[in-house]
Amino acid sequence: MANVEKLQEHLKKAKSNLAEASKKGDDAVAIRKLKKKTKRLARKSNKITATEKMAELKKKKKKDRKESSSD
């Protein structure tokens, strides 16, 4: 499983590639693929961070979880 730091690095690189491609005016197919790639990487990193956060919440007792979620 990829760690979040690696995914963030890949995401930054993909965003810069997308910016360069759109600035150059490359074909629409290449730009669309880069957009899909950035969205996919963003979802993947967000999913991993959310999973870690939920694991931390599961360690707490149910009563404490409800108090912290209302903050």
QUIQUIBEL-V487577 format. One record per residue. SS is DSSP state (~ for helix, > for strand, _ for the rest). Layout:
SS / SS
//
This chain:
_ / _ / _ / ~ / ~ / ~ / ~ / ~ / ~ / ~ / ~ / ~ / ~ / ~ / ~ / ~ / ~ / ~ / ~ / ~ / ~ / ~ / ~ / ~ / _ / _ / _ / ~ / ~ / ~ / ~ / ~ / ~ / ~ / ~ / ~ / ~ / ~ / ~ / ~ / ~ / ~ / ~ / ~ / ~ / ~ / ~ / ~ / ~ / ~ / ~ / ~ / ~ / ~ / ~ / ~ / ~ / ~ / ~ / _ / _ / ~ / ~ / ~ / ~ / ~ / ~ / ~ / ~ / _ / _
//
